[in-house]
């Protein structure tokens, strides 16, 4: 669980166990709207769905570090993503009627450099205290950007001009020294 005080990083979040029931019913809904799915519905409710939702829940991980957000999910196909915080453009909070009934929500992360048909790079469902976690992500992103701005090198144009000036001084001194030697 996340507290509202300054978190210690890395910050691991917990997922709401009710997500198992939500996923079980969510998949069952799609099974109901297909002819083959109706036949598979008893198998889904009496065994496979229970097993799948339990293992899916146990494989969920999410961790916020100083520079990135890492998450892991999946059973047969396990997905592990690490998104640098500076690439996160938006964190959207979604809570539809079914999600609200189960006291769940979805956090959608939009990252820089994606095309329009990939609107959301990552979605996490069932994070406990998701609003607070969203706030921590945004705050950590702002800290990272502020630190990078403070550490930014001096303007490269200014450095280049200073180097040119110093080189011209050296050339002038060499020319004056050569002129004095030829006059002697």
C-alpha positions in Angstrom: 0.0 0.0 0.0 1.1 3.5 -0.7 1.1 6.3 1.9 0.6 10.0 1.1 4.0 10.9 2.7 7.2 11.1 0.6 7.7 7.5 -0.6 11.0 5.7 -0.5 12.0 4.4 -3.9 11.8 1.9 -5.3 8.1 1.9 -4.6 6.2 -1.4 -5.1 2.5 -1.3 -5.4 -0.1 -3.8 -4.3 -3.0 -5.0 -6.4 -6.5 -5.5 -5.2 -7.3 -9.3 -4.9 -10.9 -8.6 -6.2 -9.2 -8.3 -9.6 -9.5 -12.1 -9.8 -13.3 -12.0 -9.7 -13.4 -9.1 -12.1 -11.2 -10.9 -14.7 -13.2 -14.1 -14.3 -16.4 -12.3 -15.0 -14.9 -10.1 -17.7 -13.7 -13.1 -19.7 -17.0 -14.9 -19.0 -18.9 -12.0 -20.6 -17.0 -12.5 -23.9 -17.5 -16.2 -23.7 -21.3 -15.6 -23.4 -21.5 -13.6 -26.6 -20.0 -16.4 -28.7 -21.6 -19.8 -29.5 -18.5 -21.8 -28.7 -17.9 -19.7 -25.6 -21.3 -20.6 -24.1 -20.3 -24.3 -24.3 -16.9 -23.4 -22.6 -18.6 -21.3 -19.9 -19.0 -24.1 -17.3 -15.4 -25.2 -17.8 -14.3 -21.5 -17.4 -16.2 -21.0 -14.1 -15.4 -24.4 -12.6 -11.7 -24.6 -13.2 -9.8 -22.9 -15.9 -11.0 -19.4 -15.1 -10.3 -19.8 -11.4 -6.8 -21.0 -12.1 -6.1 -18.4 -14.7 -7.3 -15.4 -12.6 -5.4 -16.6 -9.5 -2.1 -17.0 -11.4 -2.6 -13.8 -13.3 -3.0 -11.9 -10.0 0.1 -13.5 -8.5 2.2 -12.6 -11.5 1.2 -8.9 -11.4 4.1 -6.6 -10.3 4.6 -2.9 -10.6 7.5 -0.8 -9.2 8.3 2.9 -9.4 12.0 3.8 -9.2 13.8 7.1 -9.5 14.1 6.9 -13.2 11.5 4.4 -14.5 8.3 2.5 -14.1 8.6 -1.3 -14.3 5.7 -3.7 -14.6 5.2 -7.4 -15.2 2.1 -9.4 -16.0 0.9 -12.5 -17.8 0.8 -16.3 -17.5 1.5 -18.0 -20.8 3.0 -14.9 -22.4 4.7 -12.9 -19.7 5.2 -9.2 -20.4 7.8 -7.1 -18.5 8.1 -3.5 -19.5 10.3 -0.7 -18.2 9.3 2.8 -19.2 11.6 5.7 -18.4 9.7 8.4 -16.5 10.8 11.1 -18.9 9.0 9.3 -21.7 5.7 9.2 -19.9 3.4 11.9 -21.4 0.2 11.2 -19.5 -1.2 9.0 -16.8 -5.0 8.5 -17.3 -7.2 7.2 -14.6 -10.2 5.1 -15.9 -13.0 3.8 -13.8 -16.1 2.5 -15.7 -19.3 1.2 -14.1 -18.1 -2.4 -13.8 -14.7 -1.3 -12.5 -16.4 1.0 -9.9 -18.7 -1.9 -8.8 -15.6 -3.9 -8.0 -13.8 -0.8 -6.6 -11.1 -1.1 -9.2 -9.6 1.3 -11.8 -7.2 1.2 -14.7 -4.2 3.4 -15.1 -3.2 4.0 -18.7 0.3 5.3 -19.5 0.9 7.2 -22.7 4.5 7.5 -23.7 6.5 9.8 -26.1 7.2 8.6 -29.6 4.2 6.4 -30.3 1.9 6.5 -33.2 -1.8 7.3 -33.0 -3.0 3.7 -33.3 -1.0 2.8 -30.2 -2.7 5.3 -27.9 -1.8 3.6 -24.7 1.5 1.9 -24.2 0.7 0.3 -20.9 -2.4 -0.4 -18.8 -2.5 -1.5 -15.2 -5.7 -2.6 -13.5 -6.5 -3.0 -9.9 -3.7 -1.0 -8.2 -4.6 -0.3 -4.6 -4.8 3.5 -4.1 -4.2 4.2 -7.8 -4.9 7.9 -7.5 -2.1 8.3 -5.0 0.3 6.1 -7.1 -0.6 8.3 -10.2 0.4 11.4 -8.1 3.7 9.7 -7.1 4.5 8.9 -10.7 3.9 12.5 -11.9 5.8 14.0 -8.9 8.8 11.7 -9.6 8.7 12.5 -13.3 8.8 16.3 -12.4 11.7 15.8 -10.0 13.6 13.9 -12.7 13.0 16.6 -15.3 14.0 19.3 -12.8 17.2 17.5 -11.9 18.1 17.1 -15.5 17.4 20.7 -16.2 19.6 21.8 -13.3 22.4 19.6 -14.5 22.2 20.7 -18.1 25.5 22.0 -19.5 26.1 25.6 -20.2 24.8 26.7 -23.6 26.9 25.1 -26.2 26.9 28.2 -28.4 28.4 30.2 -25.5 31.1 27.6 -25.0 31.9 27.7 -28.7 32.1 31.5 -28.8 34.4 31.5 -25.8 36.7 28.9 -27.4 36.8 31.0 -30.6 37.7 34.1 -28.7 40.5 32.4 -26.8 41.8 30.9 -30.1 41.8 34.4 -31.7 43.7 35.8 -28.7 46.3 33.1 -29.1 46.6 33.9 -32.8 46.9 37.6 -32.1 49.7 37.0 -29.6 51.6 34.8 -32.0 51.3 37.3 -34.8 52.5 40.1 -32.5 55.4 37.9 -31.4 56.3 37.2 -35.0 56.0 40.9 -36.0 58.4 41.8 -33.1 60.9 39.2 -34.3 60.9 40.4 -37.9 61.3 44.1 -36.8 64.4 43.2 -34.8 
